[in-house]
Amino acid sequence: MTTRPLPKKLPYGALVLLPPRSDAMLDSFDSQELRYLALRFMKLPAAILLCLAIQPLVLASPDAFKVRYLGGSLETKTDKDDWHNKLTVLSDEIRLELKDGQKITIDPRSVTSISYGREATRHVARWVTLGILLGPIAAVGLFNENVQHYVSIEYESADHKKGGVLIQAHKDNYRNVLALLRGTTGKEIETEKKKRK
């Protein structure tokens, strides 16, 4: 069996298939070609190991979204214009931490509905009648035409009481917030468009 010699310089990314090892073949390679081939084949496993090592670190540190807390089951003196509240959405919990130190943790399986935009503000009237609403809602500003990325999360607590949270997501991350909430809870996001159909 005759083999063609390898070119002196291989193009980057070239796939080299080597026949079964033979001493005569190894003698035909010079040391520079062998080093080149060894380095090419070592990069792939190193890249795979690096990806596997970094993956748990990335998944273990979820991002907390800065949101405005407009009202809901928590009574607070936090200003409704304050963006220093954190919403964290994990696979096993939805956590809202307010600037004043209060926290609310929601089990994603207990979420009954998620609304966005004008539809989120419509839930507030129902919350008032159910006694869910405790937070600092500015009712005058809430029902205006400008509802910038309002998100309402309605849930049932462990003691079978209804609860709810109305937040405003930031314009730069509201899509991520909605996608994570939908993925974690399995609930469709209710919007005004869907109600009109």
PyMOL commands that place a pseudoatom at each C-alpha (Angstrom):
pseudoatom trace, name=CA, resn=MET, resi=1, chain=A, elem=C, hetatm=0, pos=[0.000, 0.000, 0.000]
pseudoatom trace, name=CA, resn=THR, resi=2, chain=A, elem=C, hetatm=0, pos=[1.432, 3.337, -0.994]
pseudoatom trace, name=CA, resn=THR, resi=3, chain=A, elem=C, hetatm=0, pos=[0.563, 6.499, 0.903]
pseudoatom trace, name=CA, resn=ARG, resi=4, chain=A, elem=C, hetatm=0, pos=[0.793, 10.038, -0.273]
pseudoatom trace, name=CA, resn=PRO, resi=5, chain=A, elem=C, hetatm=0, pos=[3.049, 12.216, 1.834]
pseudoatom trace, name=CA, resn=LEU, resi=6, chain=A, elem=C, hetatm=0, pos=[1.377, 14.971, 3.832]
pseudoatom trace, name=CA, resn=PRO, resi=7, chain=A, elem=C, hetatm=0, pos=[1.977, 18.534, 2.650]
pseudoatom trace, name=CA, resn=LYS, resi=8, chain=A, elem=C, hetatm=0, pos=[4.458, 20.564, 4.678]
pseudoatom trace, name=CA, resn=LYS, resi=9, chain=A, elem=C, hetatm=0, pos=[1.762, 23.013, 5.807]
pseudoatom trace, name=CA, resn=LEU, resi=10, chain=A, elem=C, hetatm=0, pos=[-1.760, 21.803, 6.447]
pseudoatom trace, name=CA, resn=PRO, resi=11, chain=A, elem=C, hetatm=0, pos=[-4.629, 24.259, 6.158]
pseudoatom trace, name=CA, resn=TYR, resi=12, chain=A, elem=C, hetatm=0, pos=[-6.209, 25.215, 9.488]
pseudoatom trace, name=CA, resn=GLY, resi=13, chain=A, elem=C, hetatm=0, pos=[-9.045, 22.837, 10.353]
pseudoatom trace, name=CA, resn=ALA, resi=14, chain=A, elem=C, hetatm=0, pos=[-7.916, 20.162, 7.913]
pseudoatom trace, name=CA, resn=LEU, resi=15, chain=A, elem=C, hetatm=0, pos=[-8.972, 16.670, 8.883]
pseudoatom trace, name=CA, resn=VAL, resi=16, chain=A, elem=C, hetatm=0, pos=[-6.133, 14.215, 8.695]
pseudoatom trace, name=CA, resn=LEU, resi=17, chain=A, elem=C, hetatm=0, pos=[-6.999, 10.530, 8.622]
pseudoatom trace, name=CA, resn=LEU, resi=18, chain=A, elem=C, hetatm=0, pos=[-4.066, 8.389, 9.510]
pseudoatom trace, name=CA, resn=PRO, resi=19, chain=A, elem=C, hetatm=0, pos=[-3.844, 4.743, 8.526]
pseudoatom trace, name=CA, resn=PRO, resi=20, chain=A, elem=C, hetatm=0, pos=[-2.923, 2.221, 11.219]
pseudoatom trace, name=CA, resn=ARG, resi=21, chain=A, elem=C, hetatm=0, pos=[0.386, 3.043, 12.848]
pseudoatom trace, name=CA, resn=SER, resi=22, chain=A, elem=C, hetatm=0, pos=[3.516, 1.611, 11.379]
pseudoatom trace, name=CA, resn=ASP, resi=23, chain=A, elem=C, hetatm=0, pos=[7.119, 2.396, 12.209]
pseudoatom trace, name=CA, resn=ALA, resi=24, chain=A, elem=C, hetatm=0, pos=[7.934, 2.983, 8.558]
pseudoatom trace, name=CA, resn=MET, resi=25, chain=A, elem=C, hetatm=0, pos=[5.210, 5.588, 8.366]
pseudoatom trace, name=CA, resn=LEU, resi=26, chain=A, elem=C, hetatm=0, pos=[6.353, 7.380, 11.517]
pseudoatom trace, name=CA, resn=ASP, resi=27, chain=A, elem=C, hetatm=0, pos=[9.849, 7.513, 10.094]
pseudoatom trace, name=CA, resn=SER, resi=28, chain=A, elem=C, hetatm=0, pos=[8.510, 9.306, 7.020]
pseudoatom trace, name=CA, resn=PHE, resi=29, chain=A, elem=C, hetatm=0, pos=[7.180, 12.205, 9.166]
pseudoatom trace, name=CA, resn=ASP, resi=30, chain=A, elem=C, hetatm=0, pos=[9.618, 14.758, 10.379]
pseudoatom trace, name=CA, resn=SER, resi=31, chain=A, elem=C, hetatm=0, pos=[9.390, 15.943, 13.972]
pseudoatom trace, name=CA, resn=GLN, resi=32, chain=A, elem=C, hetatm=0, pos=[7.745, 19.246, 13.073]
pseudoatom trace, name=CA, resn=GLU, resi=33, chain=A, elem=C, hetatm=0, pos=[4.826, 17.497, 11.361]
pseudoatom trace, name=CA, resn=LEU, resi=34, chain=A, elem=C, hetatm=0, pos=[4.365, 15.160, 14.312]
pseudoatom trace, name=CA, resn=ARG, resi=35, chain=A, elem=C, hetatm=0, pos=[4.289, 18.077, 16.757]
pseudoatom trace, name=CA, resn=TYR, resi=36, chain=A, elem=C, hetatm=0, pos=[1.765, 19.866, 14.565]
pseudoatom trace, name=CA, resn=LEU, resi=37, chain=A, elem=C, hetatm=0, pos=[-0.521, 16.831, 14.437]
pseudoatom trace, name=CA, resn=ALA, resi=38, chain=A, elem=C, hetatm=0, pos=[-0.218, 16.219, 18.177]
pseudoatom trace, name=CA, resn=LEU, resi=39, chain=A, elem=C, hetatm=0, pos=[-1.157, 19.827, 18.965]
pseudoatom trace, name=CA, resn=ARG, resi=40, chain=A, elem=C, hetatm=0, pos=[-4.120, 19.727, 16.582]
pseudoatom trace, name=CA, resn=PHE, resi=41, chain=A, elem=C, hetatm=0, pos=[-5.539, 16.618, 18.215]
pseudoatom trace, name=CA, resn=MET, resi=42, chain=A, elem=C, hetatm=0, pos=[-4.957, 17.882, 21.779]
pseudoatom trace, name=CA, resn=LYS, resi=43, chain=A, elem=C, hetatm=0, pos=[-6.971, 21.101, 21.300]
pseudoatom trace, name=CA, resn=LEU, resi=44, chain=A, elem=C, hetatm=0, pos=[-10.323, 19.374, 20.916]
pseudoatom trace, name=CA, resn=PRO, resi=45, chain=A, elem=C, hetatm=0, pos=[-10.281, 17.405, 24.199]
pseudoatom trace, name=CA, resn=ALA, resi=46, chain=A, elem=C, hetatm=0, pos=[-8.961, 20.469, 26.026]
pseudoatom trace, name=CA, resn=ALA, resi=47, chain=A, elem=C, hetatm=0, pos=[-11.825, 22.586, 24.668]
pseudoatom trace, name=CA, resn=ILE, resi=48, chain=A, elem=C, hetatm=0, pos=[-14.395, 19.951, 25.648]
pseudoatom trace, name=CA, resn=LEU, resi=49, chain=A, elem=C, hetatm=0, pos=[-12.983, 19.679, 29.180]
pseudoatom trace, name=CA, resn=LEU, resi=50, chain=A, elem=C, hetatm=0, pos=[-12.995, 23.464, 29.555]
pseudoatom trace, name=CA, resn=CYS, resi=51, chain=A, elem=C, hetatm=0, pos=[-16.659, 23.651, 28.500]
pseudoatom trace, name=CA, resn=LEU, resi=52, chain=A, elem=C, hetatm=0, pos=[-17.616, 20.911, 30.952]
pseudoatom trace, name=CA, resn=ALA, resi=53, chain=A, elem=C, hetatm=0, pos=[-15.721, 22.599, 33.791]
pseudoatom trace, name=CA, resn=ILE, resi=54, chain=A, elem=C, hetatm=0, pos=[-17.313, 26.013, 33.212]
pseudoatom trace, name=CA, resn=GLN, resi=55, chain=A, elem=C, hetatm=0, pos=[-20.896, 24.782, 32.738]
pseudoatom trace, name=CA, resn=PRO, resi=56, chain=A, elem=C, hetatm=0, pos=[-21.738, 24.187, 36.448]
pseudoatom trace, name=CA, resn=LEU, resi=57, chain=A, elem=C, hetatm=0, pos=[-20.360, 27.590, 37.367]
pseudoatom trace, name=CA, resn=VAL, resi=58, chain=A, elem=C, hetatm=0, pos=[-22.558, 29.312, 34.806]
pseudoatom trace, name=CA, resn=LEU, resi=59, chain=A, elem=C, hetatm=0, pos=[-25.665, 27.353, 35.774]
pseudoatom trace, name=CA, resn=ALA, resi=60, chain=A, elem=C, hetatm=0, pos=[-25.093, 27.743, 39.513]
pseudoatom trace, name=CA, resn=SER, resi=61, chain=A, elem=C, hetatm=0, pos=[-25.082, 31.551, 39.453]
pseudoatom trace, name=CA, resn=PRO, resi=62, chain=A, elem=C, hetatm=0, pos=[-28.441, 32.740, 38.164]
pseudoatom trace, name=CA, resn=ASP, resi=63, chain=A, elem=C, hetatm=0, pos=[-28.894, 36.358, 37.298]
pseudoatom trace, name=CA, resn=ALA, resi=64, chain=A, elem=C, hetatm=0, pos=[-31.198, 38.422, 39.442]
pseudoatom trace, name=CA, resn=PHE, resi=65, chain=A, elem=C, hetatm=0, pos=[-33.239, 40.918, 37.468]
pseudoatom trace, name=CA, resn=LYS, resi=66, chain=A, elem=C, hetatm=0, pos=[-33.728, 44.419, 38.824]
pseudoatom trace, name=CA, resn=VAL, resi=67, chain=A, elem=C, hetatm=0, pos=[-37.444, 45.201, 38.951]
pseudoatom trace, name=CA, resn=ARG, resi=68, chain=A, elem=C, hetatm=0, pos=[-39.838, 47.751, 40.398]
pseudoatom trace, name=CA, resn=TYR, resi=69, chain=A, elem=C, hetatm=0, pos=[-42.248, 46.353, 42.983]
pseudoatom trace, name=CA, resn=LEU, resi=70, chain=A, elem=C, hetatm=0, pos=[-45.628, 47.946, 42.343]
pseudoatom trace, name=CA, resn=GLY, resi=71, chain=A, elem=C, hetatm=0, pos=[-47.656, 45.935, 44.806]
pseudoatom trace, name=CA, resn=GLY, resi=72, chain=A, elem=C, hetatm=0, pos=[-49.038, 42.605, 45.854]
pseudoatom trace, name=CA, resn=SER, resi=73, chain=A, elem=C, hetatm=0, pos=[-48.928, 40.310, 48.849]
pseudoatom trace, name=CA, resn=LEU, resi=74, chain=A, elem=C, hetatm=0, pos=[-46.051, 42.105, 50.588]
pseudoatom trace, name=CA, resn=GLU, resi=75, chain=A, elem=C, hetatm=0, pos=[-46.649, 45.329, 52.455]
pseudoatom trace, name=CA, resn=THR, resi=76, chain=A, elem=C, hetatm=0, pos=[-43.620, 47.549, 52.117]
pseudoatom trace, name=CA, resn=LYS, resi=77, chain=A, elem=C, hetatm=0, pos=[-42.486, 51.140, 52.202]
pseudoatom trace, name=CA, resn=THR, resi=78, chain=A, elem=C, hetatm=0, pos=[-40.202, 50.570, 49.217]
pseudoatom trace, name=CA, resn=ASP, resi=79, chain=A, elem=C, hetatm=0, pos=[-40.740, 53.319, 46.666]
pseudoatom trace, name=CA, resn=LYS, resi=80, chain=A, elem=C, hetatm=0, pos=[-42.577, 52.144, 43.541]
pseudoatom trace, name=CA, resn=ASP, resi=81, chain=A, elem=C, hetatm=0, pos=[-39.952, 53.917, 41.399]
pseudoatom trace, name=CA, resn=ASP, resi=82, chain=A, elem=C, hetatm=0, pos=[-37.045, 52.047, 43.014]
pseudoatom trace, name=CA, resn=TRP, resi=83, chain=A, elem=C, hetatm=0, pos=[-35.193, 49.576, 40.743]
pseudoatom trace, name=CA, resn=HIS, resi=84, chain=A, elem=C, hetatm=0, pos=[-33.193, 48.007, 43.616]
pseudoatom trace, name=CA, resn=ASN, resi=85, chain=A, elem=C, hetatm=0, pos=[-35.535, 45.028, 44.039]
pseudoatom trace, name=CA, resn=LYS, resi=86, chain=A, elem=C, hetatm=0, pos=[-34.347, 41.652, 42.738]
pseudoatom trace, name=CA, resn=LEU, resi=87, chain=A, elem=C, hetatm=0, pos=[-36.341, 38.976, 40.939]
pseudoatom trace, name=CA, resn=THR, resi=88, chain=A, elem=C, hetatm=0, pos=[-34.649, 35.581, 40.681]
pseudoatom trace, name=CA, resn=VAL, resi=89, chain=A, elem=C, hetatm=0, pos=[-36.264, 32.811, 38.635]
pseudoatom trace, name=CA, resn=LEU, resi=90, chain=A, elem=C, hetatm=0, pos=[-34.955, 29.292, 39.264]
pseudoatom trace, name=CA, resn=SER, resi=91, chain=A, elem=C, hetatm=0, pos=[-36.362, 25.909, 38.295]
pseudoatom trace, name=CA, resn=ASP, resi=92, chain=A, elem=C, hetatm=0, pos=[-37.672, 25.301, 41.829]
pseudoatom trace, name=CA, resn=GLU, resi=93, chain=A, elem=C, hetatm=0, pos=[-38.533, 28.819, 43.031]
pseudoatom trace, name=CA, resn=ILE, resi=94, chain=A, elem=C, hetatm=0, pos=[-39.371, 32.356, 42.030]
pseudoatom trace, name=CA, resn=ARG, resi=95, chain=A, elem=C, hetatm=0, pos=[-37.867, 34.762, 44.562]
pseudoatom trace, name=CA, resn=LEU, resi=96, chain=A, elem=C, hetatm=0, pos=[-38.550, 38.477, 44.908]
pseudoatom trace, name=CA, resn=GLU, resi=97, chain=A, elem=C, hetatm=0, pos=[-36.260, 40.360, 47.281]
pseudoatom trace, name=CA, resn=LEU, resi=98, chain=A, elem=C, hetatm=0, pos=[-37.244, 43.924, 48.102]
pseudoatom trace, name=CA, resn=LYS, resi=99, chain=A, elem=C, hetatm=0, pos=[-34.837, 46.715, 48.919]
pseudoatom trace, name=CA, resn=ASP, resi=100, chain=A, elem=C, hetatm=0, pos=[-36.079, 46.840, 52.534]
pseudoatom trace, name=CA, resn=GLY, resi=101, chain=A, elem=C, hetatm=0, pos=[-35.021, 43.200, 53.087]
pseudoatom trace, name=CA, resn=GLN, resi=102, chain=A, elem=C, hetatm=0, pos=[-38.400, 41.491, 52.719]
pseudoatom trace, name=CA, resn=LYS, resi=103, chain=A, elem=C, hetatm=0, pos=[-38.572, 38.369, 50.576]
pseudoatom trace, name=CA, resn=ILE, resi=104, chain=A, elem=C, hetatm=0, pos=[-41.301, 36.386, 48.942]
pseudoatom trace, name=CA, resn=THR, resi=105, chain=A, elem=C, hetatm=0, pos=[-40.643, 32.901, 47.586]
pseudoatom trace, name=CA, resn=ILE, resi=106, chain=A, elem=C, hetatm=0, pos=[-43.116, 31.341, 45.172]
pseudoatom trace, name=CA, resn=ASP, resi=107, chain=A, elem=C, hetatm=0, pos=[-43.212, 27.690, 44.182]
pseudoatom trace, name=CA, resn=PRO, resi=108, chain=A, elem=C, hetatm=0, pos=[-43.478, 27.651, 40.353]
pseudoatom trace, name=CA, resn=ARG, resi=109, chain=A, elem=C, hetatm=0, pos=[-46.061, 24.841, 40.558]
pseudoatom trace, name=CA, resn=SER, resi=110, chain=A, elem=C, hetatm=0, pos=[-48.351, 27.094, 42.610]
pseudoatom trace, name=CA, resn=VAL, resi=111, chain=A, elem=C, hetatm=0, pos=[-48.461, 29.872, 39.987]
pseudoatom trace, name=CA, resn=THR, resi=112, chain=A, elem=C, hetatm=0, pos=[-51.978, 30.128, 38.548]
pseudoatom trace, name=CA, resn=SER, resi=113, chain=A, elem=C, hetatm=0, pos=[-51.387, 32.878, 35.982]
pseudoatom trace, name=CA, resn=ILE, resi=114, chain=A, elem=C, hetatm=0, pos=[-48.796, 35.256, 34.575]
pseudoatom trace, name=CA, resn=SER, resi=115, chain=A, elem=C, hetatm=0, pos=[-49.873, 38.411, 32.770]
pseudoatom trace, name=CA, resn=TYR, resi=116, chain=A, elem=C, hetatm=0, pos=[-47.984, 41.074, 30.878]
pseudoatom trace, name=CA, resn=GLY, resi=117, chain=A, elem=C, hetatm=0, pos=[-48.715, 44.685, 29.894]
pseudoatom trace, name=CA, resn=ARG, resi=118, chain=A, elem=C, hetatm=0, pos=[-52.302, 45.985, 30.083]
pseudoatom trace, name=CA, resn=GLU, resi=119, chain=A, elem=C, hetatm=0, pos=[-53.513, 42.518, 31.021]
pseudoatom trace, name=CA, resn=ALA, resi=120, chain=A, elem=C, hetatm=0, pos=[-51.295, 42.603, 34.136]
pseudoatom trace, name=CA, resn=THR, resi=121, chain=A, elem=C, hetatm=0, pos=[-52.975, 45.796, 35.359]
pseudoatom trace, name=CA, resn=ARG, resi=122, chain=A, elem=C, hetatm=0, pos=[-56.432, 44.269, 34.883]
pseudoatom trace, name=CA, resn=HIS, resi=123, chain=A, elem=C, hetatm=0, pos=[-55.616, 41.647, 37.500]
pseudoatom trace, name=CA, resn=VAL, resi=124, chain=A, elem=C, hetatm=0, pos=[-55.205, 44.390, 40.113]
pseudoatom trace, name=CA, resn=ALA, resi=125, chain=A, elem=C, hetatm=0, pos=[-58.966, 45.079, 40.298]
pseudoatom trace, name=CA, resn=ARG, resi=126, chain=A, elem=C, hetatm=0, pos=[-59.566, 41.395, 41.053]
pseudoatom trace, name=CA, resn=TRP, resi=127, chain=A, elem=C, hetatm=0, pos=[-56.795, 41.429, 43.660]
pseudoatom trace, name=CA, resn=VAL, resi=128, chain=A, elem=C, hetatm=0, pos=[-58.459, 44.329, 45.478]
pseudoatom trace, name=CA, resn=THR, resi=129, chain=A, elem=C, hetatm=0, pos=[-61.726, 42.408, 45.751]
pseudoatom trace, name=CA, resn=LEU, resi=130, chain=A, elem=C, hetatm=0, pos=[-59.934, 39.248, 46.918]
pseudoatom trace, name=CA, resn=GLY, resi=131, chain=A, elem=C, hetatm=0, pos=[-57.879, 41.132, 49.504]
pseudoatom trace, name=CA, resn=ILE, resi=132, chain=A, elem=C, hetatm=0, pos=[-54.573, 40.168, 47.869]
pseudoatom trace, name=CA, resn=LEU, resi=133, chain=A, elem=C, hetatm=0, pos=[-53.458, 43.727, 47.305]
pseudoatom trace, name=CA, resn=LEU, resi=134, chain=A, elem=C, hetatm=0, pos=[-51.386, 45.115, 50.168]
pseudoatom trace, name=CA, resn=GLY, resi=135, chain=A, elem=C, hetatm=0, pos=[-48.504, 46.895, 48.464]
pseudoatom trace, name=CA, resn=PRO, resi=136, chain=A, elem=C, hetatm=0, pos=[-48.006, 50.482, 47.399]
pseudoatom trace, name=CA, resn=ILE, resi=137, chain=A, elem=C, hetatm=0, pos=[-50.090, 50.588, 44.221]
pseudoatom trace, name=CA, resn=ALA, resi=138, chain=A, elem=C, hetatm=0, pos=[-50.556, 54.006, 42.705]
pseudoatom trace, name=CA, resn=ALA, resi=139, chain=A, elem=C, hetatm=0, pos=[-53.976, 53.297, 41.218]
pseudoatom trace, name=CA, resn=VAL, resi=140, chain=A, elem=C, hetatm=0, pos=[-54.102, 56.541, 39.288]
pseudoatom trace, name=CA, resn=GLY, resi=141, chain=A, elem=C, hetatm=0, pos=[-50.881, 55.768, 37.418]
pseudoatom trace, name=CA, resn=LEU, resi=142, chain=A, elem=C, hetatm=0, pos=[-51.609, 52.088, 37.089]
pseudoatom trace, name=CA, resn=PHE, resi=143, chain=A, elem=C, hetatm=0, pos=[-54.570, 52.278, 34.740]
pseudoatom trace, name=CA, resn=ASN, resi=144, chain=A, elem=C, hetatm=0, pos=[-53.110, 54.756, 32.287]
pseudoatom trace, name=CA, resn=GLU, resi=145, chain=A, elem=C, hetatm=0, pos=[-52.185, 53.867, 28.718]
pseudoatom trace, name=CA, resn=ASN, resi=146, chain=A, elem=C, hetatm=0, pos=[-48.461, 53.646, 29.444]
pseudoatom trace, name=CA, resn=VAL, resi=147, chain=A, elem=C, hetatm=0, pos=[-47.943, 50.248, 31.099]
pseudoatom trace, name=CA, resn=GLN, resi=148, chain=A, elem=C, hetatm=0, pos=[-44.260, 49.693, 30.523]
pseudoatom trace, name=CA, resn=HIS, resi=149, chain=A, elem=C, hetatm=0, pos=[-43.469, 46.015, 30.900]
pseudoatom trace, name=CA, resn=TYR, resi=150, chain=A, elem=C, hetatm=0, pos=[-45.756, 45.317, 33.856]
pseudoatom trace, name=CA, resn=VAL, resi=151, chain=A, elem=C, hetatm=0, pos=[-45.808, 41.662, 34.895]
pseudoatom trace, name=CA, resn=SER, resi=152, chain=A, elem=C, hetatm=0, pos=[-48.275, 40.127, 37.340]
pseudoatom trace, name=CA, resn=ILE, resi=153, chain=A, elem=C, hetatm=0, pos=[-47.716, 36.745, 38.934]
pseudoatom trace, name=CA, resn=GLU, resi=154, chain=A, elem=C, hetatm=0, pos=[-50.723, 35.180, 40.622]
pseudoatom trace, name=CA, resn=TYR, resi=155, chain=A, elem=C, hetatm=0, pos=[-50.222, 32.124, 42.833]
pseudoatom trace, name=CA, resn=GLU, resi=156, chain=A, elem=C, hetatm=0, pos=[-51.702, 30.027, 45.595]
pseudoatom trace, name=CA, resn=SER, resi=157, chain=A, elem=C, hetatm=0, pos=[-49.711, 29.783, 48.826]
pseudoatom trace, name=CA, resn=ALA, resi=158, chain=A, elem=C, hetatm=0, pos=[-49.103, 26.582, 50.789]
pseudoatom trace, name=CA, resn=ASP, resi=159, chain=A, elem=C, hetatm=0, pos=[-52.060, 27.387, 53.079]
pseudoatom trace, name=CA, resn=HIS, resi=160, chain=A, elem=C, hetatm=0, pos=[-54.335, 27.704, 49.982]
pseudoatom trace, name=CA, resn=LYS, resi=161, chain=A, elem=C, hetatm=0, pos=[-54.559, 31.502, 50.073]
pseudoatom trace, name=CA, resn=LYS, resi=162, chain=A, elem=C, hetatm=0, pos=[-54.378, 33.468, 46.863]
pseudoatom trace, name=CA, resn=GLY, resi=163, chain=A, elem=C, hetatm=0, pos=[-51.413, 35.780, 46.418]
pseudoatom trace, name=CA, resn=GLY, resi=164, chain=A, elem=C, hetatm=0, pos=[-50.041, 38.025, 43.764]
pseudoatom trace, name=CA, resn=VAL, resi=165, chain=A, elem=C, hetatm=0, pos=[-47.144, 40.237, 42.808]
pseudoatom trace, name=CA, resn=LEU, resi=166, chain=A, elem=C, hetatm=0, pos=[-47.144, 43.135, 40.359]
pseudoatom trace, name=CA, resn=ILE, resi=167, chain=A, elem=C, hetatm=0, pos=[-43.722, 44.193, 39.123]
pseudoatom trace, name=CA, resn=GLN, resi=168, chain=A, elem=C, hetatm=0, pos=[-42.283, 46.273, 36.345]
pseudoatom trace, name=CA, resn=ALA, resi=169, chain=A, elem=C, hetatm=0, pos=[-39.466, 44.626, 34.412]
pseudoatom trace, name=CA, resn=HIS, resi=170, chain=A, elem=C, hetatm=0, pos=[-36.754, 46.733, 32.834]
pseudoatom trace, name=CA, resn=LYS, resi=171, chain=A, elem=C, hetatm=0, pos=[-36.983, 47.428, 29.106]
pseudoatom trace, name=CA, resn=ASP, resi=172, chain=A, elem=C, hetatm=0, pos=[-33.630, 45.694, 28.545]
pseudoatom trace, name=CA, resn=ASN, resi=173, chain=A, elem=C, hetatm=0, pos=[-34.581, 42.386, 30.185]
pseudoatom trace, name=CA, resn=TYR, resi=174, chain=A, elem=C, hetatm=0, pos=[-38.377, 42.022, 30.198]
pseudoatom trace, name=CA, resn=ARG, resi=175, chain=A, elem=C, hetatm=0, pos=[-38.252, 39.373, 27.465]
pseudoatom trace, name=CA, resn=ASN, resi=176, chain=A, elem=C, hetatm=0, pos=[-35.809, 37.292, 29.528]
pseudoatom trace, name=CA, resn=VAL, resi=177, chain=A, elem=C, hetatm=0, pos=[-38.017, 37.655, 32.614]
pseudoatom trace, name=CA, resn=LEU, resi=178, chain=A, elem=C, hetatm=0, pos=[-41.099, 36.501, 30.690]
pseudoatom trace, name=CA, resn=ALA, resi=179, chain=A, elem=C, hetatm=0, pos=[-39.249, 33.603, 29.045]
pseudoatom trace, name=CA, resn=LEU, resi=180, chain=A, elem=C, hetatm=0, pos=[-37.879, 32.358, 32.368]
pseudoatom trace, name=CA, resn=LEU, resi=181, chain=A, elem=C, hetatm=0, pos=[-41.254, 32.667, 34.099]
pseudoatom trace, name=CA, resn=ARG, resi=182, chain=A, elem=C, hetatm=0, pos=[-42.955, 30.789, 31.269]
pseudoatom trace, name=CA, resn=GLY, resi=183, chain=A, elem=C, hetatm=0, pos=[-40.280, 28.073, 31.233]
pseudoatom trace, name=CA, resn=THR, resi=184, chain=A, elem=C, hetatm=0, pos=[-40.266, 27.616, 35.004]
pseudoatom trace, name=CA, resn=THR, resi=185, chain=A, elem=C, hetatm=0, pos=[-44.025, 27.587, 35.544]
pseudoatom trace, name=CA, resn=GLY, resi=186, chain=A, elem=C, hetatm=0, pos=[-45.192, 26.094, 32.250]
pseudoatom trace, name=CA, resn=LYS, resi=187, chain=A, elem=C, hetatm=0, pos=[-47.896, 28.795, 32.100]
pseudoatom trace, name=CA, resn=GLU, resi=188, chain=A, elem=C, hetatm=0, pos=[-48.618, 30.851, 29.010]
pseudoatom trace, name=CA, resn=ILE, resi=189, chain=A, elem=C, hetatm=0, pos=[-48.145, 34.597, 29.394]
pseudoatom trace, name=CA, resn=GLU, resi=190, chain=A, elem=C, hetatm=0, pos=[-51.524, 36.318, 29.187]
pseudoatom trace, name=CA, resn=THR, resi=191, chain=A, elem=C, hetatm=0, pos=[-51.459, 39.488, 27.108]
pseudoatom trace, name=CA, resn=GLU, resi=192, chain=A, elem=C, hetatm=0, pos=[-54.097, 41.870, 25.829]
pseudoatom trace, name=CA, resn=LYS, resi=193, chain=A, elem=C, hetatm=0, pos=[-53.672, 40.537, 22.267]
pseudoatom trace, name=CA, resn=LYS, resi=194, chain=A, elem=C, hetatm=0, pos=[-54.546, 36.982, 23.285]
pseudoatom trace, name=CA, resn=LYS, resi=195, chain=A, elem=C, hetatm=0, pos=[-57.697, 38.126, 25.064]
pseudoatom trace, name=CA, resn=ARG, resi=196, chain=A, elem=C, hetatm=0, pos=[-58.968, 39.939, 21.935]
pseudoatom trace, name=CA, resn=LYS, resi=197, chain=A, elem=C, hetatm=0, pos=[-58.804, 36.832, 19.701]
for i in range(1, 197): cmd.bond("trace and resi %d" % i, "trace and resi %d" % (i + 1))
show_as sticks, trace
zoom trace
